Amino acid sequence: MLSKVDVAVMIGSGVPASLRALGQSVCWVVLLNGERRGTAFSSRDEAEECRAAWLAQLNKETPDSLH
């Protein structure tokens, strides 16, 4: 099965209370096949690093059937 890993932005009340308490009104999350995985990130760069780690792990677990 081919998995899709995305980064999504959350704003306003979608931002966890812990980040809102720090003054954050925006956060980013990683979605695996449309479902949130892990924590909310205060920067898009952090979320993109997490996304890259997910992709690396998924590519490691899924043998390449074309080669």
PQR file with spaces between the fields and no chain letter, atoms N, CA, C, O and H, PARSE charges and radii, in Angstrom:
ATOM       1  N    MET     1       0.835   -1.180    0.000 -0.4000 1.5000
ATOM       2  CA   MET     1       0.000    0.000    0.000 -0.0000 2.0000
ATOM       3  C    MET     1       0.881    1.246    0.000  0.5500 1.7000
ATOM       4  O    MET     1       1.841    1.336    0.765 -0.5500 1.4000
ATOM       5  N    LEU     2       0.557    2.178   -0.838 -0.4000 1.5000
ATOM       6  CA   LEU     2       1.285    3.432   -0.923 -0.0000 2.0000
ATOM       7  C    LEU     2       0.744    4.396    0.117  0.5500 1.7000
ATOM       8  O    LEU     2      -0.456    4.664    0.153 -0.5500 1.4000
ATOM       9  H    LEU     2      -0.223    2.104   -1.460  0.4000 1.0000
ATOM      10  N    SER     3       1.621    4.916    0.959 -0.4000 1.5000
ATOM      11  CA   SER     3       1.213    5.844    2.007 -0.0000 2.0000
ATOM      12  C    SER     3       1.487    7.266    1.573  0.5500 1.7000
ATOM      13  O    SER     3       2.444    7.540    0.849 -0.5500 1.4000
ATOM      14  H    SER     3       2.596    4.697    0.930  0.4000 1.0000
ATOM      15  N    LYS     4       0.632    8.168    2.026 -0.4000 1.5000
ATOM      16  CA   LYS     4       0.778    9.589    1.726 -0.0000 2.0000
ATOM      17  C    LYS     4       1.083   10.325    3.022  0.5500 1.7000
ATOM      18  O    LYS     4       0.373   10.169    4.015 -0.5500 1.4000
ATOM      19  H    LYS     4      -0.145    7.946    2.614  0.4000 1.0000
ATOM      20  N    VAL     5       2.141   11.126    3.006 -0.4000 1.5000
ATOM      21  CA   VAL     5       2.536   11.900    4.182 -0.0000 2.0000
ATOM      22  C    VAL     5       2.481   13.377    3.813  0.5500 1.7000
ATOM      23  O    VAL     5       3.140   13.812    2.868 -0.5500 1.4000
ATOM      24  H    VAL     5       2.718   11.253    2.199  0.4000 1.0000
ATOM      25  N    ASP     6       1.696   14.142    4.560 -0.4000 1.5000
ATOM      26  CA   ASP     6       1.507   15.561    4.294 -0.0000 2.0000
ATOM      27  C    ASP     6       1.759   16.379    5.547  0.5500 1.7000
ATOM      28  O    ASP     6       1.780   15.852    6.659 -0.5500 1.4000
ATOM      29  H    ASP     6       1.161   13.789    5.327  0.4000 1.0000
ATOM      30  N    VAL     7       1.952   17.684    5.345 -0.4000 1.5000
ATOM      31  CA   VAL     7       2.008   18.649    6.441 -0.0000 2.0000
ATOM      32  C    VAL     7       0.789   19.542    6.290  0.5500 1.7000
ATOM      33  O    VAL     7       0.514   20.057    5.206 -0.5500 1.4000
ATOM      34  H    VAL     7       1.936   18.111    4.441  0.4000 1.0000
ATOM      35  N    ALA     8       0.061   19.721    7.384 -0.4000 1.5000
ATOM      36  CA   ALA     8      -1.132   20.579    7.373 -0.0000 2.0000
ATOM      37  C    ALA     8      -0.974   21.678    8.415  0.5500 1.7000
ATOM      38  O    ALA     8      -0.321   21.494    9.442 -0.5500 1.4000
ATOM      39  H    ALA     8       0.284   19.303    8.264  0.4000 1.0000
ATOM      40  N    VAL     9      -1.578   22.812    8.133 -0.4000 1.5000
ATOM      41  CA   VAL     9      -1.545   23.925    9.072 -0.0000 2.0000
ATOM      42  C    VAL     9      -2.843   23.925    9.878  0.5500 1.7000
ATOM      43  O    VAL     9      -3.918   23.634    9.353 -0.5500 1.4000
ATOM      44  H    VAL     9      -2.109   22.962    7.299  0.4000 1.0000
ATOM      45  N    MET    10      -2.723   24.254   11.148 -0.4000 1.5000
ATOM      46  CA   MET    10      -3.897   24.397   12.017 -0.0000 2.0000
ATOM      47  C    MET    10      -3.870   25.826   12.558  0.5500 1.7000
ATOM      48  O    MET    10      -2.810   26.348   12.903 -0.5500 1.4000
ATOM      49  H    MET    10      -1.850   24.490   11.575  0.4000 1.0000
ATOM      50  N    ILE    11      -5.042   26.449   12.627 -0.4000 1.5000
ATOM      51  CA   ILE    11      -5.115   27.820   13.118 -0.0000 2.0000
ATOM      52  C    ILE    11      -6.194   27.946   14.182  0.5500 1.7000
ATOM      53  O    ILE    11      -7.100   27.117   14.275 -0.5500 1.4000
ATOM      54  H    ILE    11      -5.903   26.024   12.347  0.4000 1.0000
ATOM      55  N    GLY    12      -6.079   28.988   14.974 -0.4000 1.5000
ATOM      56  CA   GLY    12      -7.103   29.302   15.968 -0.0000 2.0000
ATOM      57  C    GLY    12      -7.324   28.200   16.975  0.5500 1.7000
ATOM      58  O    GLY    12      -6.380   27.725   17.606 -0.5500 1.4000
ATOM      59  H    GLY    12      -5.343   29.661   14.898  0.4000 1.0000
ATOM      60  N    SER    13      -8.577   27.792   17.127 -0.4000 1.5000
ATOM      61  CA   SER    13      -8.927   26.804   18.150 -0.0000 2.0000
ATOM      62  C    SER    13      -8.368   25.418   17.850  0.5500 1.7000
ATOM      63  O    SER    13      -8.382   24.555   18.728 -0.5500 1.4000
ATOM      64  H    SER    13      -9.343   28.178   16.614  0.4000 1.0000
ATOM      65  N    GLY    14      -7.880   25.180   16.639 -0.4000 1.5000
ATOM      66  CA   GLY    14      -7.256   23.906   16.300 -0.0000 2.0000
ATOM      67  C    GLY    14      -5.864   23.754   16.889  0.5500 1.7000
ATOM      68  O    GLY    14      -5.330   22.647   16.954 -0.5500 1.4000
ATOM      69  H    GLY    14      -7.869   25.881   15.925  0.4000 1.0000
ATOM      70  N    VAL    15      -5.279   24.862   17.315 -0.4000 1.5000
ATOM      71  CA   VAL    15      -3.947   24.848   17.910 -0.0000 2.0000
ATOM      72  C    VAL    15      -4.058   24.326   19.344  0.5500 1.7000
ATOM      73  O    VAL    15      -4.905   24.801   20.101 -0.5500 1.4000
ATOM      74  H    VAL    15      -5.714   25.761   17.262  0.4000 1.0000
ATOM      75  N    PRO    16      -3.227   23.365   19.732 -0.5600 1.5000
ATOM      76  CA   PRO    16      -3.282   22.838   21.105  0.2800 2.0000
ATOM      77  C    PRO    16      -3.132   23.959   22.148  0.5500 1.7000
ATOM      78  O    PRO    16      -2.435   24.949   21.927 -0.5500 1.4000
ATOM      79  N    ALA    17      -3.797   23.771   23.269 -0.4000 1.5000
ATOM      80  CA   ALA    17      -3.787   24.768   24.342 -0.0000 2.0000
ATOM      81  C    ALA    17      -2.383   25.105   24.803  0.5500 1.7000
ATOM      82  O    ALA    17      -2.097   26.253   25.143 -0.5500 1.4000
ATOM      83  H    ALA    17      -4.364   22.966   23.448  0.4000 1.0000
ATOM      84  N    SER    18      -1.498   24.108   24.817 -0.4000 1.5000
ATOM      85  CA   SER    18      -0.129   24.358   25.280 -0.0000 2.0000
ATOM      86  C    SER    18       0.589   25.363   24.373  0.5500 1.7000
ATOM      87  O    SER    18       1.368   26.183   24.859 -0.5500 1.4000
ATOM      88  H    SER    18      -1.730   23.175   24.541  0.4000 1.0000
ATOM      89  N    LEU    19       0.338   25.308   23.075 -0.4000 1.5000
ATOM      90  CA   LEU    19       0.949   26.272   22.160 -0.0000 2.0000
ATOM      91  C    LEU    19       0.229   27.619   22.212  0.5500 1.7000
ATOM      92  O    LEU    19       0.861   28.672   22.121 -0.5500 1.4000
ATOM      93  H    LEU    19      -0.294   24.642   22.680  0.4000 1.0000
ATOM      94  N    ARG    20      -1.088   27.580   22.358 -0.4000 1.5000
ATOM      95  CA   ARG    20      -1.842   28.849   22.475 -0.0000 2.0000
ATOM      96  C    ARG    20      -1.382   29.616   23.709  0.5500 1.7000
ATOM      97  O    ARG    20      -1.299   30.844   23.683 -0.5500 1.4000
ATOM      98  H    ARG    20      -1.601   26.726   22.432  0.4000 1.0000
ATOM      99  N    ALA    21      -1.083   28.894   24.795 -0.4000 1.5000
ATOM     100  CA   ALA    21      -0.614   29.542   26.022 -0.0000 2.0000
ATOM     101  C    ALA    21       0.713   30.259   25.804  0.5500 1.7000
ATOM     102  O    ALA    21       1.037   31.203   26.524 -0.5500 1.4000
ATOM     103  H    ALA    21      -1.151   27.897   24.816  0.4000 1.0000
ATOM     104  N    LEU    22       1.476   29.816   24.818 -0.4000 1.5000
ATOM     105  CA   LEU    22       2.748   30.455   24.479 -0.0000 2.0000
ATOM     106  C    LEU    22       2.583   31.554   23.437  0.5500 1.7000
ATOM     107  O    LEU    22       3.566   32.127   22.968 -0.5500 1.4000
ATOM     108  H    LEU    22       1.213   29.049   24.233  0.4000 1.0000
ATOM     109  N    GLY    23       1.332   31.843   23.077 -0.4000 1.5000
ATOM     110  CA   GLY    23       1.055   32.902   22.114 -0.0000 2.0000
ATOM     111  C    GLY    23       0.974   32.453   20.670  0.5500 1.7000
ATOM     112  O    GLY    23       0.854   33.285   19.770 -0.5500 1.4000
ATOM     113  H    GLY    23       0.534   31.377   23.458  0.4000 1.0000
ATOM     114  N    GLN    24       1.037   31.148   20.431 -0.4000 1.5000
ATOM     115  CA   GLN    24       0.950   30.614   19.066 -0.0000 2.0000
ATOM     116  C    GLN    24      -0.510   30.569   18.624  0.5500 1.7000
ATOM     117  O    GLN    24      -1.360   30.050   19.347 -0.5500 1.4000
ATOM     118  H    GLN    24       1.134   30.472   21.162  0.4000 1.0000
ATOM     119  N    SER    25      -0.804   31.104   17.452 -0.4000 1.5000
ATOM     120  CA   SER    25      -2.148   30.995   16.907 -0.0000 2.0000
ATOM     121  C    SER    25      -2.175   30.095   15.675  0.5500 1.7000
ATOM     122  O    SER    25      -3.220   29.880   15.062 -0.5500 1.4000
ATOM     123  H    SER    25      -0.113   31.526   16.864  0.4000 1.0000
ATOM     124  N    VAL    26      -0.982   29.571   15.325 -0.4000 1.5000
ATOM     125  CA   VAL    26      -0.819   28.690   14.172 -0.0000 2.0000
ATOM     126  C    VAL    26       0.128   27.562   14.563  0.5500 1.7000
ATOM     127  O    VAL    26       1.073   27.774   15.323 -0.5500 1.4000
ATOM     128  H    VAL    26      -0.133   29.746   15.823  0.4000 1.0000
ATOM     129  N    CYS    27      -0.128   26.359   14.041 -0.4000 1.5000
ATOM     130  CA   CYS    27       0.812   25.254   14.205 -0.0000 2.0000
ATOM     131  C    CYS    27       0.715   24.348   12.993  0.5500 1.7000
ATOM     132  O    CYS    27      -0.184   24.498   12.165 -0.5500 1.4000
ATOM     133  H    CYS    27      -0.896   26.187   13.424  0.4000 1.0000
ATOM     134  N    TRP    28       1.636   23.412   12.890 -0.4000 1.5000
ATOM     135  CA   TRP    28       1.669   22.473   11.773 -0.0000 2.0000
ATOM     136  C    TRP    28       1.672   21.064   12.322  0.5500 1.7000
ATOM     137  O    TRP    28       2.257   20.792   13.371 -0.5500 1.4000
ATOM     138  H    TRP    28       2.366   23.289   13.563  0.4000 1.0000
ATOM     139  N    VAL    29       1.012   20.166   11.601 -0.4000 1.5000
ATOM     140  CA   VAL    29       0.945   18.763   11.995 -0.0000 2.0000
ATOM     141  C    VAL    29       1.278   17.886   10.796  0.5500 1.7000
ATOM     142  O    VAL    29       1.158   18.310    9.646 -0.5500 1.4000
ATOM     143  H    VAL    29       0.537   20.386   10.749  0.4000 1.0000
ATOM     144  N    VAL    30       1.695   16.662   11.082 -0.4000 1.5000
ATOM     145  CA   VAL    30       1.997   15.689   10.034 -0.0000 2.0000
ATOM     146  C    VAL    30       0.817   14.726    9.934  0.5500 1.7000
ATOM     147  O    VAL    30       0.321   14.208   10.934 -0.5500 1.4000
ATOM     148  H    VAL    30       1.793   16.318   12.016  0.4000 1.0000
ATOM     149  N    LEU    31       0.388   14.504    8.695 -0.4000 1.5000
ATOM     150  CA   LEU    31      -0.715   13.584    8.424 -0.0000 2.0000
ATOM     151  C    LEU    31      -0.187   12.387    7.655  0.5500 1.7000
ATOM     152  O    LEU    31       0.535   12.541    6.670 -0.5500 1.4000
ATOM     153  H    LEU    31       0.791   14.924    7.882  0.4000 1.0000
ATOM     154  N    LEU    32      -0.545   11.205    8.103 -0.4000 1.5000
ATOM     155  CA   LEU    32      -0.216    9.972    7.407 -0.0000 2.0000
ATOM     156  C    LEU    32      -1.524    9.394    6.906  0.5500 1.7000
ATOM     157  O    LEU    32      -2.373    8.977    7.694 -0.5500 1.4000
ATOM     158  H    LEU    32      -1.132   11.080    8.903  0.4000 1.0000
ATOM     159  N    ASN    33      -1.681    9.371    5.582 -0.4000 1.5000
ATOM     160  CA   ASN    33      -2.935    8.928    4.966 -0.0000 2.0000
ATOM     161  C    ASN    33      -4.135    9.674    5.550  0.5500 1.7000
ATOM     162  O    ASN    33      -5.189    9.088    5.793 -0.5500 1.4000
ATOM     163  H    ASN    33      -0.991    9.710    4.943  0.4000 1.0000
ATOM     164  N    GLY    34      -3.955   10.966    5.768 -0.4000 1.5000
ATOM     165  CA   GLY    34      -5.039   11.816    6.245 -0.0000 2.0000
ATOM     166  C    GLY    34      -5.262   11.829    7.739  0.5500 1.7000
ATOM     167  O    GLY    34      -6.130   12.559    8.220 -0.5500 1.4000
ATOM     168  H    GLY    34      -3.098   11.442    5.570  0.4000 1.0000
ATOM     169  N    GLU    35      -4.502   11.040    8.496 -0.4000 1.5000
ATOM     170  CA   GLU    35      -4.655   10.981    9.954 -0.0000 2.0000
ATOM     171  C    GLU    35      -3.447   11.622   10.623  0.5500 1.7000
ATOM     172  O    GLU    35      -2.302   11.374   10.247 -0.5500 1.4000
ATOM     173  H    GLU    35      -3.797   10.447    8.106  0.4000 1.0000
ATOM     174  N    ARG    36      -3.729   12.449   11.618 -0.4000 1.5000
ATOM     175  CA   ARG    36      -2.657   13.140   12.331 -0.0000 2.0000
ATOM     176  C    ARG    36      -1.757   12.148   13.057  0.5500 1.7000
ATOM     177  O    ARG    36      -2.227   11.210   13.701 -0.5500 1.4000
ATOM     178  H    ARG    36      -4.660   12.650   11.923  0.4000 1.0000
ATOM     179  N    ARG    37      -0.456   12.380   12.938 -0.4000 1.5000
ATOM     180  CA   ARG    37       0.537   11.553   13.621 -0.0000 2.0000
ATOM     181  C    ARG    37       1.441   12.457   14.438  0.5500 1.7000
ATOM     182  O    ARG    37       1.946   13.461   13.934 -0.5500 1.4000
ATOM     183  H    ARG    37      -0.074   13.142   12.415  0.4000 1.0000
ATOM     184  N    GLY    38       1.640   12.109   15.673 -0.4000 1.5000
ATOM     185  CA   GLY    38       2.574   12.848   16.512 -0.0000 2.0000
ATOM     186  C    GLY    38       2.022   14.159   17.038  0.5500 1.7000
ATOM     187  O    GLY    38       0.811   14.354   17.143 -0.5500 1.4000
ATOM     188  H    GLY    38       1.230   11.294   16.082  0.4000 1.0000
ATOM     189  N    THR    39       2.925   15.032   17.357 -0.4000 1.5000
ATOM     190  CA   THR    39       2.620   16.282   18.027 -0.0000 2.0000
ATOM     191  C    THR    39       2.386   17.416   17.033  0.5500 1.7000
ATOM     192  O    THR    39       2.601   17.260   15.831 -0.5500 1.4000
ATOM     193  H    THR    39       3.908   14.874   17.271  0.4000 1.0000
ATOM     194  N    ALA    40       1.952   18.537   17.544 -0.4000 1.5000
ATOM     195  CA   ALA    40       1.852   19.753   16.745 -0.0000 2.0000
ATOM     196  C    ALA    40       3.188   20.481   16.835  0.5500 1.7000
ATOM     197  O    ALA    40       3.833   20.488   17.883 -0.5500 1.4000
ATOM     198  H    ALA    40       1.777   18.664   18.521  0.4000 1.0000
ATOM     199  N    PHE    41       3.593   21.085   15.738 -0.4000 1.5000
ATOM     200  CA   PHE    41       4.872   21.788   15.676 -0.0000 2.0000
ATOM     201  C    PHE    41       4.641   23.287   15.571  0.5500 1.7000
ATOM     202  O    PHE    41       3.674   23.739   14.958 -0.5500 1.4000
ATOM     203  H    PHE    41       3.069   21.079   14.886  0.4000 1.0000
ATOM     204  N    SER    42       5.542   24.050   16.179 -0.4000 1.5000
ATOM     205  CA   SER    42       5.394   25.504   16.156 -0.0000 2.0000
ATOM     206  C    SER    42       5.974   26.121   14.887  0.5500 1.7000
ATOM     207  O    SER    42       5.777   27.310   14.633 -0.5500 1.4000
ATOM     208  H    SER    42       6.327   23.683   16.677  0.4000 1.0000
ATOM     209  N    SER    43       6.688   25.328   14.086 -0.4000 1.5000
ATOM     210  CA   SER    43       7.186   25.842   12.801 -0.0000 2.0000
ATOM     211  C    SER    43       6.962   24.807   11.700  0.5500 1.7000
ATOM     212  O    SER    43       6.935   23.601   11.945 -0.5500 1.4000
ATOM     213  H    SER    43       6.849   24.363   14.291  0.4000 1.0000
ATOM     214  N    ARG    44       6.807   25.311   10.498 -0.4000 1.5000
ATOM     215  CA   ARG    44       6.631   24.414    9.357 -0.0000 2.0000
ATOM     216  C    ARG    44       7.904   23.597    9.121  0.5500 1.7000
ATOM     217  O    ARG    44       7.833   22.429    8.739 -0.5500 1.4000
ATOM     218  H    ARG    44       6.829   26.291   10.299  0.4000 1.0000
ATOM     219  N    ASP    45       9.073   24.217    9.350 -0.4000 1.5000
ATOM     220  CA   ASP    45      10.333   23.498    9.161 -0.0000 2.0000
ATOM     221  C    ASP    45      10.407   22.252   10.038  0.5500 1.7000
ATOM     222  O    ASP    45      10.847   21.196    9.583 -0.5500 1.4000
ATOM     223  H    ASP    45       9.131   25.166    9.661  0.4000 1.0000
ATOM     224  N    GLU    46       9.975   22.373   11.301 -0.4000 1.5000
ATOM     225  CA   GLU    46       9.967   21.208   12.200 -0.0000 2.0000
ATOM     226  C    GLU    46       9.035   20.121   11.666  0.5500 1.7000
ATOM     227  O    GLU    46       9.372   18.937   11.683 -0.5500 1.4000
ATOM     228  H    GLU    46       9.617   23.231   11.670  0.4000 1.0000
ATOM     229  N    ALA    47       7.862   20.537   11.192 -0.4000 1.5000
ATOM     230  CA   ALA    47       6.904   19.572   10.651 -0.0000 2.0000
ATOM     231  C    ALA    47       7.456   18.905    9.395  0.5500 1.7000
ATOM     232  O    ALA    47       7.252   17.708    9.194 -0.5500 1.4000
ATOM     233  H    ALA    47       7.588   21.499   11.178  0.4000 1.0000
ATOM     234  N    GLU    48       8.151   19.662    8.551 -0.4000 1.5000
ATOM     235  CA   GLU    48       8.735   19.092    7.340 -0.0000 2.0000
ATOM     236  C    GLU    48       9.836   18.090    7.680  0.5500 1.7000
ATOM     237  O    GLU    48       9.991   17.085    6.987 -0.5500 1.4000
ATOM     238  H    GLU    48       8.317   20.634    8.715  0.4000 1.0000
ATOM     239  N    GLU    49      10.600   18.353    8.738 -0.4000 1.5000
ATOM     240  CA   GLU    49      11.616   17.387    9.181 -0.0000 2.0000
ATOM     241  C    GLU    49      10.958   16.091    9.638  0.5500 1.7000
ATOM     242  O    GLU    49      11.444   15.001    9.336 -0.5500 1.4000
ATOM     243  H    GLU    49      10.474   19.170    9.301  0.4000 1.0000
ATOM     244  N    CYS    50       9.866   16.211   10.359 -0.4000 1.5000
ATOM     245  CA   CYS    50       9.129   15.024   10.814 -0.0000 2.0000
ATOM     246  C    CYS    50       8.554   14.269    9.616  0.5500 1.7000
ATOM     247  O    CYS    50       8.601   13.040    9.569 -0.5500 1.4000
ATOM     248  H    CYS    50       9.471   17.097   10.604  0.4000 1.0000
ATOM     249  N    ARG    51       8.018   15.006    8.657 -0.4000 1.5000
ATOM     250  CA   ARG    51       7.479   14.392    7.433 -0.0000 2.0000
ATOM     251  C    ARG    51       8.570   13.597    6.717  0.5500 1.7000
ATOM     252  O    ARG    51       8.341   12.469    6.279 -0.5500 1.4000
ATOM     253  H    ARG    51       7.980   16.004    8.696  0.4000 1.0000
ATOM     254  N    ALA    52       9.754   14.193    6.603 -0.4000 1.5000
ATOM     255  CA   ALA    52      10.876   13.514    5.942 -0.0000 2.0000
ATOM     256  C    ALA    52      11.251   12.233    6.680  0.5500 1.7000
ATOM     257  O    ALA    52      11.576   11.225    6.053 -0.5500 1.4000
ATOM     258  H    ALA    52       9.940   15.109    6.958  0.4000 1.0000
ATOM     259  N    ALA    53      11.205   12.272    8.010 -0.4000 1.5000
ATOM     260  CA   ALA    53      11.510   11.075    8.797 -0.0000 2.0000
ATOM     261  C    ALA    53      10.466    9.990    8.554  0.5500 1.7000
ATOM     262  O    ALA    53      10.812    8.816    8.418 -0.5500 1.4000
ATOM     263  H    ALA    53      10.941   13.091    8.519  0.4000 1.0000
ATOM     264  N    TRP    54       9.197   10.373    8.498 -0.4000 1.5000
ATOM     265  CA   TRP    54       8.134    9.410    8.196 -0.0000 2.0000
ATOM     266  C    TRP    54       8.359    8.786    6.819  0.5500 1.7000
ATOM     267  O    TRP    54       8.253    7.570    6.659 -0.5500 1.4000
ATOM     268  H    TRP    54       8.916   11.326    8.608  0.4000 1.0000
ATOM     269  N    LEU    55       8.670    9.622    5.828 -0.4000 1.5000
ATOM     270  CA   LEU    55       8.885    9.106    4.476 -0.0000 2.0000
ATOM     271  C    LEU    55      10.074    8.148    4.430  0.5500 1.7000
ATOM     272  O    LEU    55      10.012    7.108    3.774 -0.5500 1.4000
ATOM     273  H    LEU    55       8.756   10.610    5.958  0.4000 1.0000
ATOM     274  N    ALA    56      11.147    8.497    5.124 -0.4000 1.5000
ATOM     275  CA   ALA    56      12.318    7.619    5.162 -0.0000 2.0000
ATOM     276  C    ALA    56      11.964    6.278    5.796  0.5500 1.7000
ATOM     277  O    ALA    56      12.360    5.225    5.295 -0.5500 1.4000
ATOM     278  H    ALA    56      11.197    9.342    5.657  0.4000 1.0000
ATOM     279  N    GLN    57      11.226    6.321    6.886 -0.4000 1.5000
ATOM     280  CA   GLN    57      10.827    5.084    7.561 -0.0000 2.0000
ATOM     281  C    GLN    57       9.925    4.238    6.670  0.5500 1.7000
ATOM     282  O    GLN    57      10.107    3.024    6.574 -0.5500 1.4000
ATOM     283  H    GLN    57      10.905    7.176    7.292  0.4000 1.0000
ATOM     284  N    LEU    58       8.965    4.867    6.027 -0.4000 1.5000
ATOM     285  CA   LEU    58       8.046    4.131    5.158 -0.0000 2.0000
ATOM     286  C    LEU    58       8.773    3.537    3.956  0.5500 1.7000
ATOM     287  O    LEU    58       8.476    2.416    3.543 -0.5500 1.4000
ATOM     288  H    LEU    58       8.818    5.853    6.106  0.4000 1.0000
ATOM     289  N    ASN    59       9.727    4.283    3.393 -0.4000 1.5000
ATOM     290  CA   ASN    59      10.497    3.773    2.257 -0.0000 2.0000
ATOM     291  C    ASN    59      11.388    2.612    2.671  0.5500 1.7000
ATOM     292  O    ASN    59      11.635    1.701    1.881 -0.5500 1.4000
ATOM     293  H    ASN    59       9.968    5.194    3.729  0.4000 1.0000
ATOM     294  N    LYS    60      11.865    2.642    3.897 -0.4000 1.5000
ATOM     295  CA   LYS    60      12.703    1.564    4.426 -0.0000 2.0000
ATOM     296  C    LYS    60      11.890    0.286    4.617  0.5500 1.7000
ATOM     297  O    LYS    60      12.390   -0.815    4.386 -0.5500 1.4000
ATOM     298  H    LYS    60      11.664    3.382    4.539  0.4000 1.0000
ATOM     299  N    GLU    61      10.630    0.439    5.042 -0.4000 1.5000
ATOM     300  CA   GLU    61       9.774   -0.709    5.312 -0.0000 2.0000
ATOM     301  C    GLU    61       9.162   -1.300    4.056  0.5500 1.7000
ATOM     302  O    GLU    61       8.810   -2.480    4.043 -0.5500 1.4000
ATOM     303  H    GLU    61      10.224    1.333    5.229  0.4000 1.0000
ATOM     304  N    THR    62       9.026   -0.505    2.992 -0.4000 1.5000
ATOM     305  CA   THR    62       8.371   -0.954    1.776 -0.0000 2.0000
ATOM     306  C    THR    62       9.419   -1.237    0.706  0.5500 1.7000
ATOM     307  O    THR    62      10.025   -0.310    0.168 -0.5500 1.4000
ATOM     308  H    THR    62       9.312    0.453    3.002  0.4000 1.0000
ATOM     309  N    PRO    63       9.634   -2.513    0.397 -0.5600 1.5000
ATOM     310  CA   PRO    63      10.620   -2.830   -0.647  0.2800 2.0000
ATOM     311  C    PRO    63      10.170   -2.265   -1.995  0.5500 1.7000
ATOM     312  O    PRO    63       8.982   -2.245   -2.316 -0.5500 1.4000
ATOM     313  N    ASP    64      11.137   -1.815   -2.758 -0.4000 1.5000
ATOM     314  CA   ASP    64      10.849   -1.259   -4.075 -0.0000 2.0000
ATOM     315  C    ASP    64      10.577   -2.398   -5.045  0.5500 1.7000
ATOM     316  O    ASP    64      11.485   -3.149   -5.401 -0.5500 1.4000
ATOM     317  H    ASP    64      12.102   -1.831   -2.497  0.4000 1.0000
ATOM     318  N    SER    65       9.344   -2.521   -5.466 -0.4000 1.5000
ATOM     319  CA   SER    65       8.933   -3.642   -6.320 -0.0000 2.0000
ATOM     320  C    SER    65       9.296   -3.436   -7.779  0.5500 1.7000
ATOM     321  O    SER    65       9.144   -4.355   -8.584 -0.5500 1.4000
ATOM     322  H    SER    65       8.606   -1.910   -5.177  0.4000 1.0000
ATOM     323  N    LEU    66       9.779   -2.234   -8.144 -0.4000 1.5000
ATOM     324  CA   LEU    66      10.116   -1.976   -9.546 -0.0000 2.0000
ATOM     325  C    LEU    66      11.547   -2.342   -9.873  0.5500 1.7000
ATOM     326  O    LEU    66      11.904   -2.402  -11.050 -0.5500 1.4000
ATOM     327  H    LEU    66       9.902   -1.487   -7.490  0.4000 1.0000
ATOM     328  N    HIS    67      12.383   -2.590   -8.870 -0.4000 1.5000
ATOM     329  CA   HIS    67      13.797   -2.890   -9.137 -0.0000 2.0000
ATOM     330  C    HIS    67      14.186   -4.199   -8.535  0.5500 1.7000
ATOM     331  O    HIS    67      15.337   -4.617   -8.657 -0.5500 1.4000
ATOM     332  H    HIS    67      12.093   -2.542   -7.915  0.4000 1.0000
